[in-house]
Each structure stands twice: as structure tokens, then as C-alpha cells.
């Protein structure tokens, strides 16, 4: 496995792979790899002849400098995990390499959805995400890029960017990977204390309660939100940020649950902010039928 730090060398490696007849698969990460990342890498390995992982903590998407400083990092472990998953190349640039003139003057506007839900809670976050993804896909050239469904709003915005700007990339959505107790795997989970880690699966329990009442015939989005909120409120260590029921096609918040819906939650567990979500299809009895997998 090659580790590359320069943009030009990464672009050349991807171009050389295509010239040799290989399809290129890209897995963008910010490190602190877990089994969810491994699932993305394995999906890419199964489909593409050349797999590249990017390893870059993007400062543009952090509005809070303290949050950026506290983001977990273990590059040696991450490189070992990437190699064991079959990566051909890891692109691990410095911030100065990615942004040689400092913060870029030209960035990617995420549109109206970028200011809702996570975008409302973290102003500027999605502009930073889309800007770095646009740079990475531009360097990689024609490719498949793999993203997890846990960060569903990010995934939707990347899809819209690729569609609207004619970026030559196919975006591949991969199921959320969960611990046996339902907690969606995320790098931020490493910051939870033992007591907080025990409390954190309340997000999935709350979502499951929402899915259950939908499966039982409830179609009022307000009542579904109340059901989810009540489960979160019963956990002393949880502080709810938002609960949303959206149309999974348009991402509009709804009054009545449509046939293709998505339930979303964000909550603080102690000082760690977690997000989760599940897709719900008409008649679904549990989130598992919407394409989730346990670790």
C-alpha cells in the first residue's frame, strides 16, 4: 500500500490505475477508523480494481476550533486498518497541501438543504464538507465514491453536488453499521465515557420506537416525533437537539409520514453530540428492513 501526501501524486496514481484498465474506488475518511469504515473499504474492494482511501481531517467543516482539536486521531492505526482492508493507496495530505493559499476563496454552496437540520446546528459545516469532497473527487477523476448512510444528510448533499455539477463520480451509499446494542458506529463514540457509552444506544431505541408506531399504522409525523422524543427524554444523560421526520425523496419535513420516509435524531450524550437516522418504507416493522447491519 502506498501512502501519498501530495495532490499531484494522488491524481497521477488514480489516472495510472484507470490507464491500466482498473475502475477506481474512493473512500473519503477523516481517520479514527472503525468497522463502519472497514465496510466501506470492503465494498469498494469488491467492486473496483483500485481502491484509494483519503485520510484528512478537514478544518473547513469545523465551526468550533475546540471540536477540531478534540477530533480523535490515530494515523498509525488507521494506515494499518486501511492496508488490512486491501487499500492500494492512502491519500493523507496536510492542511497546507490541501489548501496551499489558506481557506479557499471559492467554495461549494450546499443550497437550501445545507442550512437545515445538521446545517442549522452547525452553520457552514456542509459548505466545508462539499468543498473538500469536490476537491478529492476532482483529484481522483472518474470513480466510484463510497459514503455511509449514517451521515444521511451529508450523503444526500454529495449526491446533489455530483448531479448538479456533473462531477464524473458515482456515489455509492453503504448501510449504517451498528454495534450489537444498536449504537451507530462513529469516530466520536471514542469520546464517550463508559456511562455515556451505555446511554448512547438510546438514539437507536428512540428511532426504533418511531419505526414501530409507523409499522403499527401511525401516519402523523408529529405523533411519531413525540414518540421518539419521549424515549430520548427518559435517558438522563441525553439532551435532544432535534427530531425530524422527512420525505426521503425530497428531504422536506412532513406532516404525514410518506411511503418513503426517514427518521433523524441528534442528541448530546454528555459533551458528545451524536446523530442517527433510519429509512422507513411503508409497512416496515423495524429499521433493519431498511438496510442496516450489526457489527
FENRALIN-V58769 format. One record per residue. RES is the residue in one small letter. SS is DSSP state (h for helix, s for strand, l for the rest). Layout:
# FENRALIN-V58769
res = {RES	RES}
ss = {SS	SS}
This chain:
# FENRALIN-V58769
res = {x	x	x	x	x	x	x	x	x	x	x	x	x	x	x	x	x	x	x	x	x	x	x	x	x	x	x	x	x	x	x	x	x	x	x	x	x	x	x	x	x	x	x	x	x	x	x	x	x	x	x	x	x	x	x	x	x	x	x	x	x	x	x	x	x	x	x	x	x	x	x	x	x	x	x	x	x	x	x	x	x	x	x	x	x	x	x	x	x	x	x	x	x	x	x	x	x	x	x	x	x	x	x	x	x	x	x	x	x	x	x	x	x	x	x	x	x	x	x	x	x	x	x	x	x	x	x	x	x	x	x	x	x	x	x	x	x	x	x	x	x	x	x	x	x	x	x	x	x	x	x	x	x	x	x	x	x	x	x	x	x	x	x	x	x	x	x	x	x	x	x	x	x	x	x	x	x	x	x	x	x	x	x	x	x	x	x	x	x	x	x	x	x	x	x	x	x	x	x	x	x	x	x	x	x	x	x	x	x	x	x	x	x	x	x	x	x	x	x	x	x	x	x	x	x	x	x	x	x	x	x	x	x	x	x	x	x	x	x	x	x	x	x	x	x	x	x	x	x	x	x	x	x	x	x	x	x	x	x	x	x	x	x	x	x	x	x	x	x	x	x	x	x	x	x	x	x	x	x	x	x	x	x	x	x	x	x	x	x	x	x	x	x	x	x}
ss = {l	s	s	s	l	l	h	h	h	h	h	h	h	h	h	h	h	h	h	l	l	l	l	s	s	s	s	s	s	l	l	l	l	l	h	h	h	h	h	h	h	h	h	h	h	h	h	l	l	s	s	s	s	s	s	l	l	l	h	h	h	l	l	l	h	h	h	h	h	h	l	l	l	l	h	h	h	h	h	h	h	h	h	h	l	l	l	l	s	s	s	l	l	l	h	h	h	h	l	l	l	l	l	l	l	l	l	l	l	l	l	h	h	h	h	l	l	h	h	h	h	l	l	l	h	h	h	h	h	h	h	h	h	h	h	h	h	h	h	h	l	l	s	s	s	s	s	s	h	h	h	h	h	h	h	h	h	h	h	h	h	h	h	h	l	l	l	l	s	s	s	s	s	s	l	l	s	s	l	l	l	l	l	s	l	l	h	h	h	h	h	l	l	h	h	h	h	h	h	h	l	h	h	h	h	h	h	h	h	h	h	h	h	h	h	l	l	l	l	s	h	h	h	h	h	h	h	h	h	h	h	h	h	l	l	l	l	s	s	s	s	s	s	s	s	s	s	l	l	l	l	l	s	l	l	s	l	l	l	s	s	s	s	s	s	s	s	s	s	l	l	s	s	s	s	s	s	s	s	s	s	l	l	l	l	l	h	h	h	h	l	l	s	s	l}
